[in-house]
Structure formats: C-alpha cells, structure tokens
Amino acid sequence: MRTLKLTEETKKELLGNLLNRNPGSYGEYEDTVNGIINDIRKNGDKALFEYTEKFDKCVIDATSIRITKQEIEEAYKALDPEFVEVMKRSAENIRAFHEKQKRNTWIDTKEDGSILGQRILPIEISGVYVPGGKAAYPSSVLMNVVPAKVAGVEKIVMCTPPGKDGKVNPGTLVAADIAGVTEGYKVGGAQAIAAMAFGTESVPKVDKITGPGNIFVALAKKACFGHVSIDSIAGPSEILVLADETANARYVAADLLSQAEHDEMASAILITTSQQLADKVSEEIDGFLQTLSRADIIKKSLDNYGYIFVADNMDDAIEAANAVASEHLEIITANPYETMTKIKNAGAIFLGDYSSEPLGDYYAGPNHILPTNRTARFFSPLSVDDFVKKTSIISYSRTALEKVHGDIELFAKQEGLTAHANSIAVRFE
C-alpha cells in the first residue's frame, strides 16, 4: 500500500483519482441503458421477460415473475436459524434508530387569523432494488426497507434478479420478509429499474427507488430520475481512517481491508500524524493479505485507490479528511470526540477502537446507505425523510390578508405579473 507525505499536491492527486470512480464517468454505457429503458416503457412485460432471459439466463413470464409465499418459506428453511435470528435483531436496531427520525405535522396559528403549517405524509409506493448472485446483501435489504416501513409507506416493492434456476438468494428473501416488503419480483438490472419507474403489466410503478446495483443499475436510476425519485447514484465503497500515534495498527489495517474487499474500485485511505503507525499498518496489511479469502480483489483495490498519508499535524489531516468527504470515516485518536467536532463532511463517523465500520454495515442501527464520491459534502445517509413528502399549509383570514395585501401586490407588479396582483386586489375592492 503506497505511503505518501500529505501535501497540497498529493491531496490534489488523491481527489482527482477518486473522481475517476464516479458512475457519471461511464458514459459509454448510457446508450445501452437508455435503450433498455425505452424498450420497457414501450413493450412492458414482453421486454422485461426477454431481458431476463438474455442477461440472467432465466425464462420467466407473468405467472412466475412474482415471488411467492412458498418461496419465502423455503428460504427460511434454507438458512441457518441462528443467522435468521441475527437478522431479526439487526432489523430491530435499525428500526429503533430510524424511529427517532420521525417528524410530525405542525400547525402555527396567530391571533390575526393566519394559519401556517407543514403536513408530513409517507409516499404511497416505494421500490427497492436488490442485487443478486454473489453480490446479494441481506443487510442492504434491511437498510432500504425498514426506514420506509417506519415512515409509514404502505406498499414496498422489491426487484431482484433470479438465478438460472429461477430462484432468488434465500438471504434476500428472508431479509425482505423480516423488513416488511409487500411484494417481490424476479427481475434485475436496468430493466428492473425501468419497470419500477414506469410500470409494466406485472410490476407496479413506484414513487421512489432505492438500493445499490452495478453501473447499469446506477445509470438507469440516473436516467429515470424525475419520472421517479431515487436515493442516490451510488459509487464504489470507501473508507477513510483518521488516526494518531495512539491507534492500534492491527485494528486500522483490518478496518481498511474491510472496505477494500468490496471490489477493485473500492477506496481505503489512512491519514495519520504518525510515520510509525503508517509503517505498522502497511506491515499488518501485508500480513492479512496472506489469509483473507478476497485477497486478489483487495490487492487490486489497494493498488488503484489505496493510500496512506502522513500529515505534519492533525489540523492538516482533518482538512484533508473534510476534502475527501468519505462515505465511512473512522476516527481513532487520543480524543476522537474532540476530533469529530472539526469534521464537516462524512457519510458516517465511527469513533474509537471498538467502533469498526462493519458495526454500521450490519448491526448498530444507523443506515449504511451513505453518500459516496465526495457527495457527503451535500448528501445525507438514507433516512425516514427519504420516504415522506412535505406539504405546506397556508390559511389567511381577511384581517390577516388586509395587513399585507399592499406588499403582495407591489411584489407581483415588480415582477410584471399583474394577474397575481389582481388576484389579491379583487378581495379589497
């Protein structure tokens, strides 16, 4: 793993390299994705079944596309019962955390008869995309569905690709059942996103689509945005560890590798004020690579987007961390809580030796669907807010409007909108 001195030049090099991972950089796939979307819009189920046969090597039709109760029951039998119980406990932690995010409708009344307020209601139908095959992650099912349930969404639709045998990953099915998915469909890829965005004879149109996927899924979500709401255009996973000389090198190395194993595009970065820690972490990484099952993927990830930076002081290290705006930020310093107060940009912050990133991935409760590619500067983790809509409420009495009608008419006339001004003025003729 490369070790560099943290300077303005090396920081600029890092940020430029990370931007190469942005899903928006893969324009060569957009024509293919747009073609699939247009085909689904035009031909519905017919196109959906053809793409499933082409890409997933599975023949489905209107009678077999929907996931059945029997398939869910079989999935429970196929899983280790202890794992099922762990998923239930994880779901409860996620639910408890997101319950605290709920907000209520409010009304503000004044003596002059004016009433202002905000009404908060859940969206009606939410769609969740779940990758299939080796990339099936039951934890992501929980993270996508539980906040929607807490928000009060009545109908939650899941799409996930089938295997060649027409079956869906049992972990996905059990997680969906635990979390509260209403109905599921065996379809994946850009065609699944299009089906949920526009509806087909079998798959209902939804109001919002959340969930991870490959570049084709990401580009399809981007293309469908506006016809349907989406959570984000997610990029590859990333972790940044901010550490001083008090950090445990073995812990730091293990945490960096926990994200590097996702795929070759994942990013793992250590910024430290200690050259000694940097050297020890590098040694520990070499040791772990001798035993970890996904070592080949990790090596490619570290070669492409793995860095250890040695900073002159913690202020410089924090400044660089804020510039990177990492999806996951671990702070392992003598006083991590004090360091945290200086952090402005991060998807999720993990404090101290025993708050390893996988704690957030699986169990603690906060959502693991986080902003990537430096978008933590302006985006937030998936939350209950993503599944509600806010409507403004305005009610004025004659007395209240009389006090301000001149201001409103003047404002409208200044903008050249005389019909706006007249709409107010006629009430006081």
Steps between C-alpha positions, in 0.01 A plus 500: 500500500657829391607743772525871417572823677178704525550819301275719288635321194438147627156599630412635155623176343283297740184700430554475127550125519188450710289693249584235239271267694191717445219304326444804281835425334364192322320675217572216257228294669230768493372420150455135597316593818278752325413240238391256770292765676323603179432136414342437842288816470376394157464123537456440875504140613600366159829693508548425870481124444731518197770689692476258791560209265784685326689626805403258779454188282165445668164458331216673685150613411202668664427186703850461644645852531351565844664353811261266680437430868618145439837629374536712812420201722759292315754780548453488877566126495814547291663744744679436827237578770761689699561729202127564473493607866801728445318668211195552721713665770672718240162605358381597847809718555447667162131554579573650843755745358275614215199542729687794652509670157123526466356851484144615551265728312491845662265798497576857614203734564504873568246735654433676168355179358799384295585131511826356366621147521665197347332168437723193491376187326675182381536431130251237383722243326873447546720278284822333610759347271704211639798355309508124447753220479827546687419868556184427702510690830212436743627787714420745220146366482452586867658844459278590203170360620488566874514885471220486244289293740575739787397791278165331441534395136212260436637314198864402454598326175828307467673404176794258502647287220438124500764235449499274196275264696242776552569525871594802711774513764338365821669766717340770287155343535520455876634852553218636284243312705649618831520861382146508361516489119145486362573326172809385312587437136771290336656754272830686512722751325404820323179329388385464862560870566302592189218264599466662841536852359233465230306184590427194287210256489657311792720748687327805653631852456655633820561850636859448607779251424779427747770237515847423361595339171760480225581781256198415282268526801662827609467652152140381473413669829666816374305487172166436675544776757220750456253235394564347841699607805823316584728479802830577323738394224720284719867458421749240625547460875759705686655535843731761650668441835623809685753389762779620723781317679258351756319286241534122485667422165343155475152640549558774244632256240207263551251786463659628180482153346134460603408746226773417249352151465176633345644535151799626302355854496466529879713758677689458830693797641693557821598854600722508807737728683726205588758358258545207737128416483509531121783246480332258740166518320673422170665196659171380649327531162765281340441242772123499465526458124657160556181366660196693373277322246454803273869593495515534121218757498654682798841525331348655187296741712804610697712533185237722341355701787686411819707770674683565824570869556727635773400852605711757687220561750142404579356824360644416157370145531150621587502749213584217257229277650243776448615539139462126432154497668517123538203267511638340820730693733667335797662725759754320715680770694577579863175699521279393208200701621698824491634412154146431381391857574732617221361259242258664255466238227445128551224249433539321833753554779635215713672601823768309688669160492184292528276676247618314192322583174324159466314585821313758293466271199310234686378573846523831686190657346605809300454450128788360298373655173729800496618774261807404294737675259535810722124559497496499882569872454131540412323161534394305810453134591174333400239580763130522581503842331560326167163328521278793596381808316430838652205719403472865605173625655390865465177653629445878544193677631386828342651687792837332455507554123390864531816584692731378225306516171680817390839332544392200295352712220818711481719191485290350220499823296879529533523157338260603226233252610192718512258205519675398821450850640138505386430168673575674829355843415151377405444395859524863616309685228 
